[in-house]
Amino acid sequence: MKDKIIRLDSHIHLGVCHNSLKSRNKDELVSTVLDVKQYIEREELSHAVIFYSDKNEMDELREELPNVKLYSVRWVTNLSQFPDKDDIGIKLHSSRGKSSKDEYGIDYTSIKLFNYLQKLEKGTKVFLHTQGSTSVTNKARPWAIANLAIKNPDLKFIICHSGSYGLHSYYPETFHKNHTFTAMSHELLVRESIYAAKNIPNIKLDCSILISVSHYKSKLLVEYGDFLTASDFPFCKDSPLVSIKKQEKIIVSVDPLFDITQLHEKNISFLEGIEWGNYVRCI
């Protein structure tokens, strides 16, 4: 009998998805239960991390997908919110615009966030959005997350996007003062994320998104070898890049010897709080 496919997407949004301050689209993006269900079925996912904003929708999605292992993560938009008992963790956003509830993105360097993190249970996963700016005033740089991880060794920190989403940050074929500088800045953030994950044991990276075989982000992460496959659905949902199947092809194109199944199994082990090596396939 053919083994069931093991495929993980660690970054899927369910419900209201708040846009950033710089977004051209000021309307809030909404990802419905049906949207997420159809995406998961299209990608043939066996496991998925769901960032939800409404617990009832999360429960409905579980009912719709009884054969998919779903890890629920609460999208925290203010520090009065805490994960539900069924959640593996929380998602935080900095540099987000005002939401419909008059809330804002979280400052990763604030004492309020530090005090909040102290209240979370040991082993809680903390997913943090990162923006593509190397400015010293950027409070969503990987170094800010590294600082949080060092101060909270009992929590698990995931640097979403590995410092930079990756779009609009290509190196031009010939030097261009703006495009070259932008690509260089974004590459530095990816390298900063990898450096943090290599040196701090409670940090892990989320690759969303891998753009192409030749893009520096794909090369750097595949060379590092330890990252969560992630789509950021439904952002850019009409793009072929928002696909775990597409990401798998990019990974093995960068390194034909890369073991995709082992990567997924290792990441599932991480999400379930099991030491890698003790993971037993259960599907």
Secondary structure, 3 states (H helix, E strand, C coil): CCCCCCCEEEEEEEEEECCECCCCCCCCEEECHHHHHHHHHHHCCCEEEEEECCHHHHHHHHHHCCCCEEEEEEEECCCCCCCCCCCCEEEECCCECCCCCCCCCCCCCCHHHHHHHCCCCCCCEEEECCCCCCCCCCCCCHHHHHHHHHHCCCCEEEEHHHHCCCCCCCCCCCCCHHHHHHHHHHHHHHHHHHHHHHHCCCEEEECCCCCCCCCHHHHHHHHHCCCECCCCECCCCCCCCCCHHHHHHHHHHHCCCCCHHHHHHHHHHHHCCCCCCCCCCCC
